[in-house]
Amino acid sequence: MEDLPEPLLAEIVKRIPRTSDLNSFSLVSKQLYTIEAAERGAIRVGCGLYPAREVLASLCSRFPNLFKVEINHSGWTPDHGNQLDNQGLFEVSHRCPLLTDLTLSFCSHINDSDLGCLAYCKKLVSLRLHSVPNITSNGLLSVAAGCKTLSGLYLVNCEKIESVEWLEYLGLNGSLEQLVVKKCEGISNYDLLKFGPGWRKLQKFEFEAKGGFWSSPDAYEGFDPLHNAHNPSRYGFCCESLRDLRLACFETNTEAGLRFLLGKCKALEKLCLEYVHGLNDNDMIVVAESCRNLKSISLWLKPLRYDHVFRTAFTDDSLKALAANCPMLEAVELTFAGCAFEYPSEIGFTQNGLVELIQSCPVRFLMLNGANFFDDEGMMALSTAPFLETIDLVDCQAVTDNGIRFITCTPRLRNLALRHCDNVTDGGVAQFGHAQKLESLVIDCCCRVSSQAIQGTARSVHYSNCAGLGLLKRMYALEMNNWMQYFQY
């Protein structure tokens, strides 16, 4: 291979994806060692570096063209030796002049002064901080002031970040295109309003409050009769570039807060709302009427008290608005938590509303999780959907073998997943063997379907039988229902 020209060897190196293969390839000869080192653009290091600072400095020297570095100390114990500290980050910032993408995960020995070294990374575009407990707002402010090319900032579980001067600075600078803030206890959805003019350029935004499913204990009176979703003029921010929006696990029961985004993002293509308490049909109608480019919507809902009724936030009015105004909608996910099978009224949607949406829009992907209103009649209606290619059903107990027989007639259906659907049996799944149209079939924890029954039903099949997990899931659902009923009364 040494007789090959260097450009050809470099091209070969670029086409080897696995790090272990690259390491082996570099040991063939000194020439390949040198070429592989020059072409390596990304490294990921964990707890095995000892001594961490010296080894990382050696790696950065060997690979002079690194543009992406990930340092992950997940699972670290004192037996692994010292974690990366300020001197280690100093080595990265000085030895990697081409660095554009840096990820720090579970690095508990890095603090604000260490983060200040990143000011030397003049080409840094993306910074990800995941569970870095000693970073505060001062460290982020130094990054914002020093890294003028920063366009992506991801903060996950950084508990000491509180004040938001860094956010105001980035907003005035106007360089951020992606901003993700998840489970940072000191940052609320009201704090993020200080981003101000930065909203104009932002293309992707995620905010998830810390607390997850159990957050917002006061959200049971979440309906705000004074909020006018059709006149979101409280803030003058423009969000004309925002295409990807995810809001999760917080309460917005006044006109203040991030709910204003729902009426401002005319370019929005992907929307995910996960347990955002206090929204109602008017908010979703505004989304449908404003975001005609919407391609994907994901709603995670649980029943709360809305208009003196105990149900999930949105009704068929929301689905009808989406059906009438979103001609590009291709993916729909509806997940319901804490909704008992015996009480379908706890879900504000009906089967007719869902079917109207699927048949009115070019929906290719549909996922239903815990949809107790959906049954065999709904499956029969979906069988005429002209664009539907992928169906994923989770814990849909009203779907039986009859519904499976109907769905085999869906014109473009290629992928089907059934998870925790206890009323589907071998007989229903066998219908796909006769139809011979599925490319993939996933059967996960469906207690009445055997591994033998799915053989030959699709080109690719996946089967798992976790009856114990299914029992635990049902026990959890029962406990959730009791918990919800407690708050209902």
C-alpha positions in Angstrom: 0.0 0.0 0.0 3.0 2.3 0.4 3.2 2.5 -3.3 -0.2 4.3 -3.5 -0.2 8.1 -3.8 -0.9 9.9 -0.5 -4.2 11.5 -1.7 -5.6 8.1 -2.5 -4.5 6.8 0.9 -6.1 9.8 2.6 -9.3 9.1 0.7 -9.2 5.5 2.0 -8.8 6.7 5.5 -11.8 9.0 5.2 -14.0 6.0 4.3 -13.2 3.9 7.4 -15.9 4.7 9.9 -14.8 2.6 13.0 -12.2 4.0 15.3 -10.8 0.5 16.1 -10.2 -0.1 12.4 -8.5 3.3 12.0 -6.2 2.5 14.9 -5.3 -0.9 13.3 -4.8 0.7 9.9 -2.4 3.3 11.2 -0.1 0.5 12.5 0.6 -0.9 9.1 3.4 1.6 8.3 4.8 4.9 9.3 3.3 6.5 6.2 -0.2 5.3 7.1 0.3 6.3 10.7 1.1 9.9 9.6 -1.7 10.1 7.1 -4.3 8.6 9.5 -3.2 11.2 12.2 -3.6 14.0 9.7 -7.0 12.9 8.6 -8.5 12.2 12.0 -11.0 14.9 12.7 -12.8 13.7 15.8 -12.0 11.9 19.1 -14.0 10.7 22.0 -12.3 10.0 25.3 -13.7 8.6 28.6 -12.6 7.6 32.0 -9.6 5.5 30.8 -7.1 8.3 30.4 -4.3 8.1 33.0 -2.8 10.5 33.6 -5.7 12.4 32.0 -4.0 15.7 31.2 -0.9 14.2 29.7 -2.7 11.6 27.6 -5.1 14.1 26.2 -2.3 16.5 25.3 -0.6 13.7 23.5 -3.7 12.8 21.6 -4.2 16.5 20.6 -0.6 16.7 19.4 -0.9 13.5 17.4 -4.1 14.6 15.6 -3.4 18.2 14.6 -6.6 18.6 12.6 -9.1 17.8 15.2 -12.4 19.7 14.8 -14.6 17.6 17.2 -13.7 16.5 20.7 -15.9 14.7 23.2 -14.8 14.2 26.8 -17.2 11.9 28.7 -16.6 10.9 32.4 -19.8 9.1 32.8 -19.4 6.2 35.3 -16.2 7.7 36.7 -14.9 6.4 40.1 -11.7 7.3 41.9 -10.1 4.1 40.7 -10.0 5.6 37.2 -7.5 8.3 38.4 -8.0 12.0 38.1 -10.6 13.5 35.9 -9.8 16.1 33.3 -9.2 19.5 35.0 -8.5 23.1 33.9 -5.0 22.3 32.5 -6.5 19.5 30.3 -9.0 21.9 28.8 -6.2 24.4 28.3 -4.4 21.8 26.3 -7.4 21.2 24.1 -8.0 24.9 23.5 -4.3 25.5 22.5 -3.5 22.4 20.6 -6.7 22.2 18.5 -6.8 25.4 16.5 -9.5 23.9 14.2 -11.8 22.9 17.0 -15.5 23.6 16.1 -17.4 21.1 18.3 -16.8 20.4 22.0 -18.8 18.1 24.3 -18.1 17.9 28.1 -20.1 15.2 29.9 -20.0 14.5 33.7 -16.8 16.5 34.0 -17.1 17.4 37.7 -13.5 18.9 38.0 -14.1 21.6 35.4 -15.2 25.0 36.7 -15.8 28.5 35.3 -12.1 29.5 35.1 -11.4 26.3 33.1 -14.2 27.1 30.7 -12.7 30.5 30.1 -9.9 28.7 28.2 -12.4 28.2 25.4 -12.0 31.9 24.5 -8.9 30.8 22.6 -11.1 28.6 20.4 -11.9 31.2 17.8 -13.6 28.7 15.5 -15.8 27.1 18.1 -19.3 26.6 16.7 -21.0 24.1 19.0 -20.6 23.6 22.8 -22.4 20.8 24.7 -22.3 20.7 28.5 -24.0 17.6 30.0 -24.0 17.3 33.8 -21.0 19.6 34.5 -22.0 20.6 38.0 -19.4 23.3 38.7 -20.2 25.5 35.7 -22.1 28.7 36.6 -23.4 31.6 34.6 -20.1 33.4 34.8 -18.4 30.6 32.9 -21.0 30.7 30.2 -20.7 34.5 30.0 -16.9 34.1 29.3 -17.7 31.6 26.5 -20.3 33.9 25.0 -17.9 36.9 25.1 -14.9 34.9 23.7 -16.4 32.6 21.1 -17.9 34.9 18.6 -18.7 32.1 16.1 -20.7 30.0 18.6 -24.0 29.0 16.9 -25.0 26.0 19.0 -25.3 25.8 22.8 -26.6 22.7 24.6 -27.0 22.7 28.4 -28.2 19.6 30.1 -28.5 19.1 33.9 -26.2 21.9 34.8 -27.5 22.7 38.2 -25.5 25.8 39.1 -26.4 27.9 36.1 -28.9 30.5 37.4 -28.6 34.2 36.3 -28.9 34.7 32.5 -26.5 37.5 31.6 -24.9 35.0 29.2 -28.3 34.6 27.5 -28.8 38.3 27.2 -25.3 38.7 25.7 -25.9 35.9 23.2 -29.2 37.4 22.3 -27.7 40.8 21.5 -24.9 39.1 19.6 -27.4 37.2 17.5 -25.2 34.3 16.5 -27.0 31.3 18.0 -28.9 29.1 15.7 -29.5 26.2 18.1 -30.3 26.5 21.8 -31.1 23.5 24.0 -31.7 23.9 27.8 -32.8 20.8 29.6 -33.1 20.0 33.3 -31.2 23.1 34.5 -33.0 23.9 37.7 -31.9 27.5 37.9 -33.4 28.4 34.4 -37.1 28.9 34.1 -39.2 29.4 30.9 -39.5 33.1 32.0 -35.8 33.5 32.2 -35.4 32.5 28.5 -37.4 35.5 27.4 -34.3 37.5 28.1 -32.8 36.0 24.9 -34.7 38.9 23.2 -33.5 39.7 19.7 -31.7 36.4 19.6 -35.0 34.6 18.7 -34.9 36.1 15.2 -32.0 33.9 14.0 -32.7 30.8 16.2 -33.6 27.7 14.1 -33.8 25.0 16.8 -35.0 25.5 20.4 -35.6 23.0 23.2 -36.6 23.7 26.8 -37.3 21.1 29.4 -37.7 21.9 33.0 -36.2 19.7 35.7 -38.7 17.3 37.2 -40.0 15.4 34.2 -43.4 13.8 34.3 -44.0 14.8 37.9 -43.3 18.5 37.5 -45.7 21.3 37.9 -47.8 20.1 40.9 -50.0 23.1 40.7 -51.0 22.6 37.0 -54.3 21.0 37.8 -56.0 24.4 37.5 -53.9 25.0 34.4 -56.6 26.5 32.2 -56.1 30.3 31.9 -59.4 32.0 30.8 -57.6 35.3 30.3 -55.0 34.1 27.8 -55.8 35.1 24.3 -53.7 32.9 22.1 -54.9 34.6 18.9 -53.3 37.9 20.0 -49.8 37.0 21.2 -48.7 40.7 21.2 -47.2 40.8 24.7 -43.7 40.3 23.3 -42.3 41.9 20.2 -39.8 39.1 19.5 -39.6 37.7 16.0 -39.0 33.9 15.5 -39.1 33.9 11.7 -36.3 31.3 11.4 -37.4 28.8 14.1 -38.0 25.4 12.5 -37.6 22.9 15.3 -39.4 23.6 18.7 -39.6 21.3 21.7 -41.1 22.4 25.1 -41.4 19.9 28.0 -42.4 19.6 31.6 -43.3 23.0 32.8 -46.4 25.1 33.5 -47.6 28.1 31.5 -50.8 29.2 33.0 -50.5 32.9 32.3 -49.9 34.9 29.2 -46.2 35.3 30.2 -43.7 32.6 29.3 -42.7 30.5 26.3 -46.2 29.8 25.1 -45.9 33.0 23.1 -43.6 31.0 20.7 -46.6 29.0 19.4 -48.0 32.0 17.6 -44.7 33.4 16.3 -43.0 30.6 14.4 -44.3 30.8 10.8 -41.4 28.7 9.5 -41.9 25.9 12.0 -41.6 22.4 10.7 -41.3 20.2 13.8 -43.2 20.7 17.0 -43.0 18.7 20.2 -45.0 19.5 23.3 -44.4 17.1 26.2 -46.5 17.6 29.3 -46.7 21.4 29.0 -49.5 22.3 31.4 -51.9 25.1 30.8 -52.2 25.0 27.0 -55.6 24.6 25.3 -57.2 24.4 21.9 -56.7 28.0 21.2 -52.9 27.6 21.3 -53.0 24.7 18.9 -55.4 26.5 16.5 -52.9 29.4 16.4 -50.1 26.9 15.6 -52.1 25.4 12.8 -53.1 28.7 11.3 -49.6 30.2 11.6 -47.3 27.2 10.7 -48.4 26.0 7.3 -45.0 24.4 6.8 -45.5 22.1 9.8 -44.3 18.5 8.9 -44.1 16.8 12.3 -46.1 17.1 15.6 -45.6 15.2 18.8 -48.0 15.7 21.8 -47.4 14.1 25.2 -50.4 14.6 27.4 -51.9 13.6 30.7 -55.3 14.5 32.1 -55.6 17.7 34.2 -58.5 20.0 35.0 -59.5 22.1 32.0 -62.7 24.1 32.0 -64.0 22.2 35.0 -63.5 18.9 33.1 -60.8 16.3 33.9 -59.2 15.5 30.6 -56.1 16.1 28.4 -55.4 19.6 27.2 -56.5 19.4 23.5 -59.7 18.2 21.9 -60.8 17.5 18.3 -60.9 21.2 17.6 -57.1 21.1 17.6 -57.0 18.1 15.3 -59.5 19.8 12.9 -57.4 22.9 12.8 -54.3 20.9 11.9 -56.2 19.0 9.3 -57.5 22.2 7.7 -54.3 24.2 7.8 -51.3 22.0 7.6 -51.0 20.5 4.1 -47.4 19.3 4.7 -48.0 17.3 7.9 -46.2 13.9 7.6 -45.6 12.7 11.1 -48.0 12.5 14.1 -47.2 11.2 17.6 -49.8 11.2 20.4 -48.7 9.9 23.8 -51.1 9.7 26.7 -50.0 9.0 30.3 -52.3 8.3 33.3 -55.4 7.7 31.1 -57.3 4.7 32.3 -58.7 2.3 29.7 -62.1 2.4 31.5 -62.3 6.2 31.1 -61.9 7.2 27.4 -63.3 10.7 28.3 -60.0 11.5 30.0 -58.5 11.9 26.5 -59.8 15.0 24.7 -59.4 13.5 21.3 -61.8 11.1 19.6 -61.2 8.5 17.0 -63.1 10.5 14.4 -60.9 13.5 15.0 -57.8 11.5 14.5 -59.0 9.8 11.4 -60.0 13.1 9.9 -56.4 14.4 10.5 -54.8 11.3 8.9 -57.0 11.4 5.9 -56.7 15.2 5.3 -52.9 15.5 5.5 -50.2 13.4 3.8 -49.3 11.6 7.1 -46.7 8.9 6.5 -45.8 8.1 10.1 -48.3 7.6 13.0 -47.5 6.7 16.6 -50.2 6.2 19.2 -49.2 5.5 22.8 -51.8 4.7 25.4 -54.7 5.8 23.1 -57.6 4.2 24.8 -60.1 5.7 22.3 -58.5 3.9 19.3 -60.0 0.5 18.3 -60.6 -1.8 15.4 -63.0 0.7 13.7 -60.1 3.2 13.7 -57.8 0.7 12.2 -60.4 0.1 9.4 -60.5 3.8 8.8 -56.7 4.0 8.6 -56.7 1.2 6.0 -57.8 3.8 3.4 -55.1 6.4 4.3 -53.3 7.0 1.0 -49.9 8.0 2.4 -49.5 6.1 5.6 -46.3 4.1 5.6 -45.4 3.5 9.2 -47.6 2.7 12.2 -46.4 2.4 15.8 -49.0 1.3 18.4 -48.0 1.2 22.1 -50.5 0.0 24.8 -53.5 0.3 22.5 -55.6 -2.3 24.2 -58.8 -1.9 22.1 -57.0 -3.0 18.9 -57.5 -6.7 18.2 -56.9 -9.2 15.4 -59.8 -7.7 13.4 -58.0 -4.3 13.4 -54.8 -6.0 12.2 -56.7 -7.6 9.3 -58.0 -4.2 8.3 -54.6 -2.5 8.4 -53.1 -5.1 6.0 -55.0 -3.4 3.3 -53.4 0.0 3.8 -52.0 1.0 0.3 -48.5 2.1 1.3 -48.0 0.4 4.7 -44.4 -0.8 5.0 -43.5 -0.7 8.7 -45.6 -1.8 11.7 -44.7 -1.9 15.4 -46.9 -3.3 18.1 -45.8 -2.9 21.7 -47.8 -3.9 24.7 -50.9 -4.6 22.6 -52.3 -7.5 24.6 -55.4 -8.2 22.5 -53.4 -9.0 19.3 -52.7 -12.7 18.8 -50.8 -15.0 16.4 -53.8 -15.1 14.1 -53.8 -11.4 13.5 -50.1 -11.1 12.9 -50.2 -14.1 10.5 -52.2 -12.0 8.1 -49.1 -10.1 7.1 -47.5 -13.3 6.0 -50.3 -13.7 3.4 -50.1 -10.1 2.3 -46.3 -10.1 1.9 -46.1 -6.3 1.9 -44.3 -5.3 5.1 -40.6 -4.4 5.1 -40.3 -4.5 8.9 -42.5 -5.8 11.8 -41.7 -5.2 15.4 -43.5 -7.2 18.1 -42.6 -6.0 21.6 -44.1 -7.3 24.8 -47.4 -8.5 23.1 -48.2 -11.4 25.5 -50.4 -13.3 23.0 -48.0 -13.2 20.0 -45.3 -15.9 19.7 -42.0 -15.7 18.0 -43.0 -18.4 15.6 -46.0 -16.5 14.4 -44.0 -13.5 13.0 -41.6 -15.6 10.9 -42.1 -14.8 7.3 -44.4 -11.8 7.9 -41.9 -9.2 6.8 -38.4 -8.8 5.3 -37.1 -7.7 8.7 -38.7 -8.9 12.0 -37.9 -8.1 15.6 -39.5 -9.9 18.6 -39.2 -9.6 22.3 -41.3 -11.2 25.0 -41.2 -9.3 28.3 -44.4 -10.4 29.9 -43.0 -9.4 33.3 -42.5 -5.8 32.1 -46.0 -5.8 30.7 -47.4 -6.7 34.1 -45.3 -4.0 35.8 -46.5 -1.5 33.1 -50.2 -2.3 33.9 -49.6 -2.0 37.6 -47.9 1.3 37.0 -50.9 2.4 34.9 -53.3 1.4 37.6 -51.3 3.4 40.2 -51.2 6.4 37.9 -54.9 6.3 37.5 -55.5 6.2 41.2 -53.1 9.1 41.6 -54.9 11.1 38.9 -58.4 10.3 40.4 -57.1 11.7 43.8 -56.4 15.1 42.3 -59.6 15.1 40.3 -61.6 15.2 43.4 
